[in-house]
């Protein structure tokens, strides 16, 4: 079983006013070459790293492949 974290930079879509929403948010799908990956040996380390990347302004997810 492999465990890895994928992260990419979240584009800034804020406008000058915090009181009104200028447009509806769309789901951002990054270019595959912009996605960075790091592999881990256990899930807790991967989760901690993903949380750290989220606080740094990135969108991070923990992924794993399950063998049968």
PDB file of N, CA, C and O in Angstrom:
ATOM      1  N   UNK A   1       0.846  -1.175   0.000  1.00  0.00           N
ATOM      2  CA  UNK A   1       0.000   0.000   0.000  1.00  0.00           C
ATOM      3  C   UNK A   1       0.894   1.242   0.000  1.00  0.00           C
ATOM      4  O   UNK A   1       1.782   1.371   0.843  1.00  0.00           O
ATOM      5  N   UNK A   2       0.662   2.139  -0.929  1.00  0.00           N
ATOM      6  CA  UNK A   2       1.397   3.390  -1.015  1.00  0.00           C
ATOM      7  C   UNK A   2       0.527   4.526  -0.499  1.00  0.00           C
ATOM      8  O   UNK A   2      -0.675   4.574  -0.762  1.00  0.00           O
ATOM      9  N   UNK A   3       1.148   5.438   0.239  1.00  0.00           N
ATOM     10  CA  UNK A   3       0.458   6.613   0.772  1.00  0.00           C
ATOM     11  C   UNK A   3       1.231   7.835   0.302  1.00  0.00           C
ATOM     12  O   UNK A   3       2.450   7.897   0.460  1.00  0.00           O
ATOM     13  N   UNK A   4       0.526   8.819  -0.280  1.00  0.00           N
ATOM     14  CA  UNK A   4       1.199  10.024  -0.719  1.00  0.00           C
ATOM     15  C   UNK A   4       0.298  11.232  -0.539  1.00  0.00           C
ATOM     16  O   UNK A   4      -0.917  11.103  -0.389  1.00  0.00           O
ATOM     17  N   UNK A   5       0.914  12.410  -0.557  1.00  0.00           N
ATOM     18  CA  UNK A   5       0.200  13.680  -0.465  1.00  0.00           C
ATOM     19  C   UNK A   5       0.387  14.400  -1.791  1.00  0.00           C
ATOM     20  O   UNK A   5       1.503  14.513  -2.296  1.00  0.00           O
ATOM     21  N   UNK A   6      -0.709  14.883  -2.346  1.00  0.00           N
ATOM     22  CA  UNK A   6      -0.666  15.715  -3.535  1.00  0.00           C
ATOM     23  C   UNK A   6      -1.079  17.117  -3.125  1.00  0.00           C
ATOM     24  O   UNK A   6      -2.051  17.289  -2.390  1.00  0.00           O
ATOM     25  N   UNK A   7      -0.338  18.135  -3.601  1.00  0.00           N
ATOM     26  CA  UNK A   7      -0.693  19.509  -3.280  1.00  0.00           C
ATOM     27  C   UNK A   7      -0.408  20.417  -4.459  1.00  0.00           C
ATOM     28  O   UNK A   7       0.459  20.147  -5.290  1.00  0.00           O
ATOM     29  N   UNK A   8      -1.177  21.520  -4.504  1.00  0.00           N
ATOM     30  CA  UNK A   8      -0.981  22.554  -5.513  1.00  0.00           C
ATOM     31  C   UNK A   8      -1.441  23.871  -4.933  1.00  0.00           C
ATOM     32  O   UNK A   8      -2.210  23.912  -3.973  1.00  0.00           O
ATOM     33  N   UNK A   9      -0.958  24.950  -5.528  1.00  0.00           N
ATOM     34  CA  UNK A   9      -1.259  26.301  -5.061  1.00  0.00           C
ATOM     35  C   UNK A   9      -2.695  26.663  -5.391  1.00  0.00           C
ATOM     36  O   UNK A   9      -3.173  26.399  -6.495  1.00  0.00           O
ATOM     37  N   UNK A  10      -3.375  27.261  -4.442  1.00  0.00           N
ATOM     38  CA  UNK A  10      -4.750  27.717  -4.645  1.00  0.00           C
ATOM     39  C   UNK A  10      -4.690  29.120  -5.241  1.00  0.00           C
ATOM     40  O   UNK A  10      -4.064  30.003  -4.655  1.00  0.00           O
ATOM     41  N   UNK A  11      -5.326  29.351  -6.397  1.00  0.00           N
ATOM     42  CA  UNK A  11      -5.296  30.700  -6.982  1.00  0.00           C
ATOM     43  C   UNK A  11      -6.124  31.671  -6.145  1.00  0.00           C
ATOM     44  O   UNK A  11      -7.156  31.299  -5.586  1.00  0.00           O
ATOM     45  N   UNK A  12      -5.668  32.903  -6.065  1.00  0.00           N
ATOM     46  CA  UNK A  12      -6.341  33.932  -5.287  1.00  0.00           C
ATOM     47  C   UNK A  12      -7.488  34.504  -6.101  1.00  0.00           C
ATOM     48  O   UNK A  12      -7.260  35.081  -7.164  1.00  0.00           O
ATOM     49  N   UNK A  13      -8.725  34.355  -5.617  1.00  0.00           N
ATOM     50  CA  UNK A  13      -9.902  34.842  -6.343  1.00  0.00           C
ATOM     51  C   UNK A  13     -10.684  35.873  -5.545  1.00  0.00           C
ATOM     52  O   UNK A  13     -11.865  36.091  -5.814  1.00  0.00           O
ATOM     53  N   UNK A  14     -10.050  36.507  -4.572  1.00  0.00           N
ATOM     54  CA  UNK A  14     -10.771  37.486  -3.759  1.00  0.00           C
ATOM     55  C   UNK A  14     -10.834  38.820  -4.487  1.00  0.00           C
ATOM     56  O   UNK A  14      -9.938  39.182  -5.250  1.00  0.00           O
ATOM     57  N   UNK A  15     -11.917  39.536  -4.227  1.00  0.00           N
ATOM     58  CA  UNK A  15     -12.071  40.871  -4.803  1.00  0.00           C
ATOM     59  C   UNK A  15     -11.791  41.890  -3.704  1.00  0.00           C
ATOM     60  O   UNK A  15     -11.396  41.527  -2.596  1.00  0.00           O
ATOM     61  N   UNK A  16     -11.996  43.148  -4.011  1.00  0.00           N
ATOM     62  CA  UNK A  16     -11.694  44.199  -3.051  1.00  0.00           C
ATOM     63  C   UNK A  16     -12.664  44.264  -1.888  1.00  0.00           C
ATOM     64  O   UNK A  16     -12.314  44.793  -0.833  1.00  0.00           O
ATOM     65  N   UNK A  17     -13.863  43.748  -2.046  1.00  0.00           N
ATOM     66  CA  UNK A  17     -14.877  43.857  -1.001  1.00  0.00           C
ATOM     67  C   UNK A  17     -15.121  42.495  -0.359  1.00  0.00           C
ATOM     68  O   UNK A  17     -15.269  41.486  -1.048  1.00  0.00           O
ATOM     69  N   UNK A  18     -15.159  42.483   0.955  1.00  0.00           N
ATOM     70  CA  UNK A  18     -15.468  41.245   1.652  1.00  0.00           C
ATOM     71  C   UNK A  18     -16.966  41.088   1.895  1.00  0.00           C
ATOM     72  O   UNK A  18     -17.418  40.026   2.320  1.00  0.00           O
ATOM     73  N   UNK A  19     -17.739  42.147   1.626  1.00  0.00           N
ATOM     74  CA  UNK A  19     -19.163  42.132   1.938  1.00  0.00           C
ATOM     75  C   UNK A  19     -19.996  41.457   0.857  1.00  0.00           C
ATOM     76  O   UNK A  19     -21.062  40.912   1.146  1.00  0.00           O
ATOM     77  N   UNK A  20     -19.529  41.488  -0.369  1.00  0.00           N
ATOM     78  CA  UNK A  20     -20.312  40.921  -1.454  1.00  0.00           C
ATOM     79  C   UNK A  20     -19.490  39.897  -2.221  1.00  0.00           C
ATOM     80  O   UNK A  20     -18.271  40.005  -2.354  1.00  0.00           O
ATOM     81  N   UNK A  21     -20.196  38.919  -2.708  1.00  0.00           N
ATOM     82  CA  UNK A  21     -19.544  37.905  -3.522  1.00  0.00           C
ATOM     83  C   UNK A  21     -19.611  38.356  -4.974  1.00  0.00           C
ATOM     84  O   UNK A  21     -20.698  38.580  -5.506  1.00  0.00           O
ATOM     85  N   UNK A  22     -18.451  38.492  -5.619  1.00  0.00           N
ATOM     86  CA  UNK A  22     -18.438  39.026  -6.980  1.00  0.00           C
ATOM     87  C   UNK A  22     -18.887  38.003  -8.004  1.00  0.00           C
ATOM     88  O   UNK A  22     -19.523  38.367  -8.994  1.00  0.00           O
ATOM     89  N   UNK A  23     -18.573  36.728  -7.792  1.00  0.00           N
ATOM     90  CA  UNK A  23     -19.004  35.682  -8.712  1.00  0.00           C
ATOM     91  C   UNK A  23     -19.034  34.356  -7.968  1.00  0.00           C
ATOM     92  O   UNK A  23     -18.440  34.218  -6.899  1.00  0.00           O
ATOM     93  N   UNK A  24     -19.717  33.403  -8.533  1.00  0.00           N
ATOM     94  CA  UNK A  24     -19.764  32.082  -7.915  1.00  0.00           C
ATOM     95  C   UNK A  24     -18.422  31.390  -8.074  1.00  0.00           C
ATOM     96  O   UNK A  24     -17.783  31.489  -9.122  1.00  0.00           O
ATOM     97  N   UNK A  25     -18.004  30.697  -7.045  1.00  0.00           N
ATOM     98  CA  UNK A  25     -16.744  29.967  -7.081  1.00  0.00           C
ATOM     99  C   UNK A  25     -16.904  28.730  -7.948  1.00  0.00           C
ATOM    100  O   UNK A  25     -17.916  28.034  -7.867  1.00  0.00           O
ATOM    101  N   UNK A  26     -15.921  28.462  -8.765  1.00  0.00           N
ATOM    102  CA  UNK A  26     -15.913  27.240  -9.561  1.00  0.00           C
ATOM    103  C   UNK A  26     -14.842  26.308  -9.014  1.00  0.00           C
ATOM    104  O   UNK A  26     -13.902  26.745  -8.350  1.00  0.00           O
ATOM    105  N   UNK A  27     -14.992  25.046  -9.293  1.00  0.00           N
ATOM    106  CA  UNK A  27     -14.011  24.071  -8.833  1.00  0.00           C
ATOM    107  C   UNK A  27     -12.773  24.213  -9.688  1.00  0.00           C
ATOM    108  O   UNK A  27     -12.839  24.126 -10.914  1.00  0.00           O
ATOM    109  N   UNK A  28     -11.649  24.430  -9.041  1.00  0.00           N
ATOM    110  CA  UNK A  28     -10.387  24.630  -9.742  1.00  0.00           C
ATOM    111  C   UNK A  28      -9.708  23.281  -9.941  1.00  0.00           C
ATOM    112  O   UNK A  28      -9.430  22.569  -8.976  1.00  0.00           O
ATOM    113  N   UNK A  29      -9.449  22.941 -11.177  1.00  0.00           N
ATOM    114  CA  UNK A  29      -8.697  21.721 -11.471  1.00  0.00           C
ATOM    115  C   UNK A  29      -7.335  22.141 -12.012  1.00  0.00           C
ATOM    116  O   UNK A  29      -7.255  22.758 -13.074  1.00  0.00           O
ATOM    117  N   UNK A  30      -6.275  21.818 -11.300  1.00  0.00           N
ATOM    118  CA  UNK A  30      -4.951  22.275 -11.724  1.00  0.00           C
ATOM    119  C   UNK A  30      -4.424  21.482 -12.907  1.00  0.00           C
ATOM    120  O   UNK A  30      -4.892  20.384 -13.208  1.00  0.00           O
ATOM    121  N   UNK A  31      -3.453  22.062 -13.557  1.00  0.00           N
ATOM    122  CA  UNK A  31      -2.748  21.375 -14.624  1.00  0.00           C
ATOM    123  C   UNK A  31      -1.942  20.228 -13.988  1.00  0.00           C
ATOM    124  O   UNK A  31      -1.292  20.451 -12.966  1.00  0.00           O
ATOM    125  N   UNK A  32      -1.961  19.034 -14.547  1.00  0.00           N
ATOM    126  CA  UNK A  32      -1.249  17.908 -13.923  1.00  0.00           C
ATOM    127  C   UNK A  32       0.235  18.162 -13.678  1.00  0.00           C
ATOM    128  O   UNK A  32       0.808  17.565 -12.766  1.00  0.00           O
ATOM    129  N   UNK A  33       0.876  19.027 -14.462  1.00  0.00           N
ATOM    130  CA  UNK A  33       2.288  19.308 -14.227  1.00  0.00           C
ATOM    131  C   UNK A  33       2.502  20.202 -13.005  1.00  0.00           C
ATOM    132  O   UNK A  33       3.625  20.300 -12.510  1.00  0.00           O
ATOM    133  N   UNK A  34       1.440  20.860 -12.505  1.00  0.00           N
ATOM    134  CA  UNK A  34       1.544  21.720 -11.326  1.00  0.00           C
ATOM    135  C   UNK A  34       1.317  20.966 -10.022  1.00  0.00           C
ATOM    136  O   UNK A  34       1.557  21.515  -8.947  1.00  0.00           O
ATOM    137  N   UNK A  35       0.865  19.732 -10.095  1.00  0.00           N
ATOM    138  CA  UNK A  35       0.610  18.934  -8.894  1.00  0.00           C
ATOM    139  C   UNK A  35       1.933  18.344  -8.403  1.00  0.00           C
ATOM    140  O   UNK A  35       2.669  17.710  -9.159  1.00  0.00           O
ATOM    141  N   UNK A  36       2.212  18.567  -7.125  1.00  0.00           N
ATOM    142  CA  UNK A  36       3.425  18.023  -6.521  1.00  0.00           C
ATOM    143  C   UNK A  36       3.039  16.859  -5.623  1.00  0.00           C
ATOM    144  O   UNK A  36       1.948  16.846  -5.054  1.00  0.00           O
ATOM    145  N   UNK A  37       3.932  15.879  -5.494  1.00  0.00           N
ATOM    146  CA  UNK A  37       3.640  14.677  -4.712  1.00  0.00           C
ATOM    147  C   UNK A  37       4.797  14.353  -3.769  1.00  0.00           C
ATOM    148  O   UNK A  37       5.965  14.595  -4.070  1.00  0.00           O
ATOM    149  N   UNK A  38       4.429  13.804  -2.634  1.00  0.00           N
ATOM    150  CA  UNK A  38       5.422  13.317  -1.680  1.00  0.00           C
ATOM    151  C   UNK A  38       4.886  12.045  -1.058  1.00  0.00           C
ATOM    152  O   UNK A  38       3.728  11.997  -0.643  1.00  0.00           O
ATOM    153  N   UNK A  39       5.714  11.015  -0.987  1.00  0.00           N
ATOM    154  CA  UNK A  39       5.298   9.715  -0.465  1.00  0.00           C
ATOM    155  C   UNK A  39       5.684   9.578   1.006  1.00  0.00           C
ATOM    156  O   UNK A  39       6.678  10.142   1.463  1.00  0.00           O
ATOM    157  N   UNK A  40       4.858   8.801   1.741  1.00  0.00           N
ATOM    158  CA  UNK A  40       5.067   8.594   3.180  1.00  0.00           C
ATOM    159  C   UNK A  40       4.925   7.115   3.505  1.00  0.00           C
ATOM    160  O   UNK A  40       4.340   6.343   2.746  1.00  0.00           O
ATOM    161  N   UNK A  41       5.481   6.740   4.663  1.00  0.00           N
ATOM    162  CA  UNK A  41       5.400   5.339   5.071  1.00  0.00           C
ATOM    163  C   UNK A  41       4.201   5.035   5.951  1.00  0.00           C
ATOM    164  O   UNK A  41       3.851   3.866   6.112  1.00  0.00           O
ATOM    165  N   UNK A  42       3.551   6.061   6.535  1.00  0.00           N
ATOM    166  CA  UNK A  42       2.319   5.812   7.280  1.00  0.00           C
ATOM    167  C   UNK A  42       1.350   6.987   7.124  1.00  0.00           C
ATOM    168  O   UNK A  42       1.731   8.084   6.716  1.00  0.00           O
ATOM    169  N   UNK A  43       0.108   6.726   7.457  1.00  0.00           N
ATOM    170  CA  UNK A  43      -0.970   7.681   7.199  1.00  0.00           C
ATOM    171  C   UNK A  43      -0.879   8.898   8.120  1.00  0.00           C
ATOM    172  O   UNK A  43      -1.208  10.004   7.691  1.00  0.00           O
ATOM    173  N   UNK A  44      -0.449   8.734   9.353  1.00  0.00           N
ATOM    174  CA  UNK A  44      -0.419   9.862  10.286  1.00  0.00           C
ATOM    175  C   UNK A  44       0.603  10.914   9.860  1.00  0.00           C
ATOM    176  O   UNK A  44       0.338  12.110   9.984  1.00  0.00           O
ATOM    177  N   UNK A  45       1.756  10.493   9.364  1.00  0.00           N
ATOM    178  CA  UNK A  45       2.747  11.448   8.876  1.00  0.00           C
ATOM    179  C   UNK A  45       2.229  12.180   7.642  1.00  0.00           C
ATOM    180  O   UNK A  45       2.439  13.384   7.495  1.00  0.00           O
ATOM    181  N   UNK A  46       1.556  11.455   6.760  1.00  0.00           N
ATOM    182  CA  UNK A  46       1.007  12.063   5.550  1.00  0.00           C
ATOM    183  C   UNK A  46      -0.080  13.070   5.912  1.00  0.00           C
ATOM    184  O   UNK A  46      -0.136  14.151   5.325  1.00  0.00           O
ATOM    185  N   UNK A  47      -0.928  12.738   6.852  1.00  0.00           N
ATOM    186  CA  UNK A  47      -1.998  13.636   7.273  1.00  0.00           C
ATOM    187  C   UNK A  47      -1.431  14.896   7.913  1.00  0.00           C
ATOM    188  O   UNK A  47      -1.923  15.994   7.654  1.00  0.00           O
ATOM    189  N   UNK A  48      -0.412  14.754   8.735  1.00  0.00           N
ATOM    190  CA  UNK A  48       0.204  15.910   9.375  1.00  0.00           C
ATOM    191  C   UNK A  48       0.847  16.829   8.331  1.00  0.00           C
ATOM    192  O   UNK A  48       0.747  18.052   8.433  1.00  0.00           O
ATOM    193  N   UNK A  49       1.500  16.244   7.337  1.00  0.00           N
ATOM    194  CA  UNK A  49       2.116  17.042   6.276  1.00  0.00           C
ATOM    195  C   UNK A  49       1.051  17.753   5.438  1.00  0.00           C
ATOM    196  O   UNK A  49       1.238  18.911   5.064  1.00  0.00           O
ATOM    197  N   UNK A  50      -0.052  17.084   5.140  1.00  0.00           N
ATOM    198  CA  UNK A  50      -1.136  17.701   4.368  1.00  0.00           C
ATOM    199  C   UNK A  50      -1.737  18.877   5.133  1.00  0.00           C
ATOM    200  O   UNK A  50      -2.047  19.905   4.530  1.00  0.00           O
ATOM    201  N   UNK A  51      -1.905  18.749   6.426  1.00  0.00           N
ATOM    202  CA  UNK A  51      -2.426  19.852   7.229  1.00  0.00           C
ATOM    203  C   UNK A  51      -1.461  21.033   7.205  1.00  0.00           C
ATOM    204  O   UNK A  51      -1.886  22.186   7.132  1.00  0.00           O
ATOM    205  N   UNK A  52      -0.166  20.745   7.268  1.00  0.00           N
ATOM    206  CA  UNK A  52       0.837  21.805   7.212  1.00  0.00           C
ATOM    207  C   UNK A  52       0.785  22.533   5.870  1.00  0.00           C
ATOM    208  O   UNK A  52       0.865  23.760   5.828  1.00  0.00           O
ATOM    209  N   UNK A  53       0.654  21.786   4.778  1.00  0.00           N
ATOM    210  CA  UNK A  53       0.589  22.406   3.456  1.00  0.00           C
ATOM    211  C   UNK A  53      -0.689  23.231   3.294  1.00  0.00           C
ATOM    212  O   UNK A  53      -0.675  24.259   2.616  1.00  0.00           O
ATOM    213  N   UNK A  54      -1.786  22.797   3.903  1.00  0.00           N
ATOM    214  CA  UNK A  54      -3.026  23.569   3.858  1.00  0.00           C
ATOM    215  C   UNK A  54      -2.871  24.904   4.566  1.00  0.00           C
ATOM    216  O   UNK A  54      -3.415  25.908   4.106  1.00  0.00           O
ATOM    217  N   UNK A  55      -2.143  24.938   5.670  1.00  0.00           N
ATOM    218  CA  UNK A  55      -1.933  26.203   6.379  1.00  0.00           C
ATOM    219  C   UNK A  55      -0.971  27.116   5.624  1.00  0.00           C
ATOM    220  O   UNK A  55      -0.974  28.327   5.845  1.00  0.00           O
ATOM    221  N   UNK A  56      -0.153  26.559   4.743  1.00  0.00           N
ATOM    222  CA  UNK A  56       0.782  27.356   3.939  1.00  0.00           C
ATOM    223  C   UNK A  56       0.133  27.932   2.682  1.00  0.00           C
ATOM    224  O   UNK A  56       0.797  28.637   1.922  1.00  0.00           O
ATOM    225  N   UNK A  57      -1.152  27.649   2.445  1.00  0.00           N
ATOM    226  CA  UNK A  57      -1.855  28.219   1.302  1.00  0.00           C
ATOM    227  C   UNK A  57      -1.989  27.289   0.114  1.00  0.00           C
ATOM    228  O   UNK A  57      -2.305  27.734  -0.989  1.00  0.00           O
ATOM    229  N   UNK A  58      -1.754  26.016   0.322  1.00  0.00           N
ATOM    230  CA  UNK A  58      -1.889  25.026  -0.739  1.00  0.00           C
ATOM    231  C   UNK A  58      -3.123  24.175  -0.488  1.00  0.00           C
ATOM    232  O   UNK A  58      -3.606  24.082   0.641  1.00  0.00           O
ATOM    233  N   UNK A  59      -3.630  23.554  -1.551  1.00  0.00           N
ATOM    234  CA  UNK A  59      -4.677  22.562  -1.413  1.00  0.00           C
ATOM    235  C   UNK A  59      -3.988  21.206  -1.401  1.00  0.00           C
ATOM    236  O   UNK A  59      -3.337  20.833  -2.377  1.00  0.00           O
ATOM    237  N   UNK A  60      -4.121  20.473  -0.319  1.00  0.00           N
ATOM    238  CA  UNK A  60      -3.410  19.205  -0.167  1.00  0.00           C
ATOM    239  C   UNK A  60      -4.391  18.088   0.165  1.00  0.00           C
ATOM    240  O   UNK A  60      -5.320  18.277   0.952  1.00  0.00           O
ATOM    241  N   UNK A  61      -4.177  16.925  -0.441  1.00  0.00           N
ATOM    242  CA  UNK A  61      -4.981  15.750  -0.165  1.00  0.00           C
ATOM    243  C   UNK A  61      -4.073  14.564   0.069  1.00  0.00           C
ATOM    244  O   UNK A  61      -2.997  14.457  -0.520  1.00  0.00           O
ATOM    245  N   UNK A  62      -4.526  13.666   0.945  1.00  0.00           N
ATOM    246  CA  UNK A  62      -3.815  12.412   1.196  1.00  0.00           C
ATOM    247  C   UNK A  62      -4.473  11.347   0.337  1.00  0.00           C
ATOM    248  O   UNK A  62      -5.693  11.182   0.353  1.00  0.00           O
ATOM    249  N   UNK A  63      -3.654  10.631  -0.407  1.00  0.00           N
ATOM    250  CA  UNK A  63      -4.169   9.562  -1.262  1.00  0.00           C
ATOM    251  C   UNK A  63      -3.426   8.272  -0.955  1.00  0.00           C
ATOM    252  O   UNK A  63      -2.283   8.281  -0.498  1.00  0.00           O
ATOM    253  N   UNK A  64      -4.100   7.175  -1.216  1.00  0.00           N
ATOM    254  CA  UNK A  64      -3.483   5.863  -1.036  1.00  0.00           C
ATOM    255  C   UNK A  64      -4.082   4.867  -2.016  1.00  0.00           C
ATOM    256  O   UNK A  64      -5.248   4.972  -2.398  1.00  0.00           O
ATOM    257  N   UNK A  65      -3.274   3.911  -2.409  1.00  0.00           N
ATOM    258  CA  UNK A  65      -3.795   2.835  -3.235  1.00  0.00           C
ATOM    259  C   UNK A  65      -3.897   1.594  -2.339  1.00  0.00           C
ATOM    260  O   UNK A  65      -2.984   1.280  -1.574  1.00  0.00           O
ATOM    261  N   UNK A  66      -4.981   0.933  -2.453  1.00  0.00           N
ATOM    262  CA  UNK A  66      -5.202  -0.235  -1.602  1.00  0.00           C
ATOM    263  C   UNK A  66      -5.030  -1.493  -2.423  1.00  0.00           C
ATOM    264  O   UNK A  66      -5.640  -1.658  -3.479  1.00  0.00           O
ATOM    265  N   UNK A  67      -4.198  -2.363  -1.925  1.00  0.00           N
ATOM    266  CA  UNK A  67      -3.990  -3.647  -2.581  1.00  0.00           C
ATOM    267  C   UNK A  67      -4.962  -4.650  -1.998  1.00  0.00           C
ATOM    268  O   UNK A  67      -5.292  -4.594  -0.814  1.00  0.00           O
ATOM    269  N   UNK A  68      -5.421  -5.571  -2.838  1.00  0.00           N
ATOM    270  CA  UNK A  68      -6.340  -6.606  -2.363  1.00  0.00           C
ATOM    271  C   UNK A  68      -5.597  -7.843  -1.961  1.00  0.00           C
ATOM    272  O   UNK A  68      -6.212  -8.821  -1.535  1.00  0.00           O
TER     273      UNK A  68
END
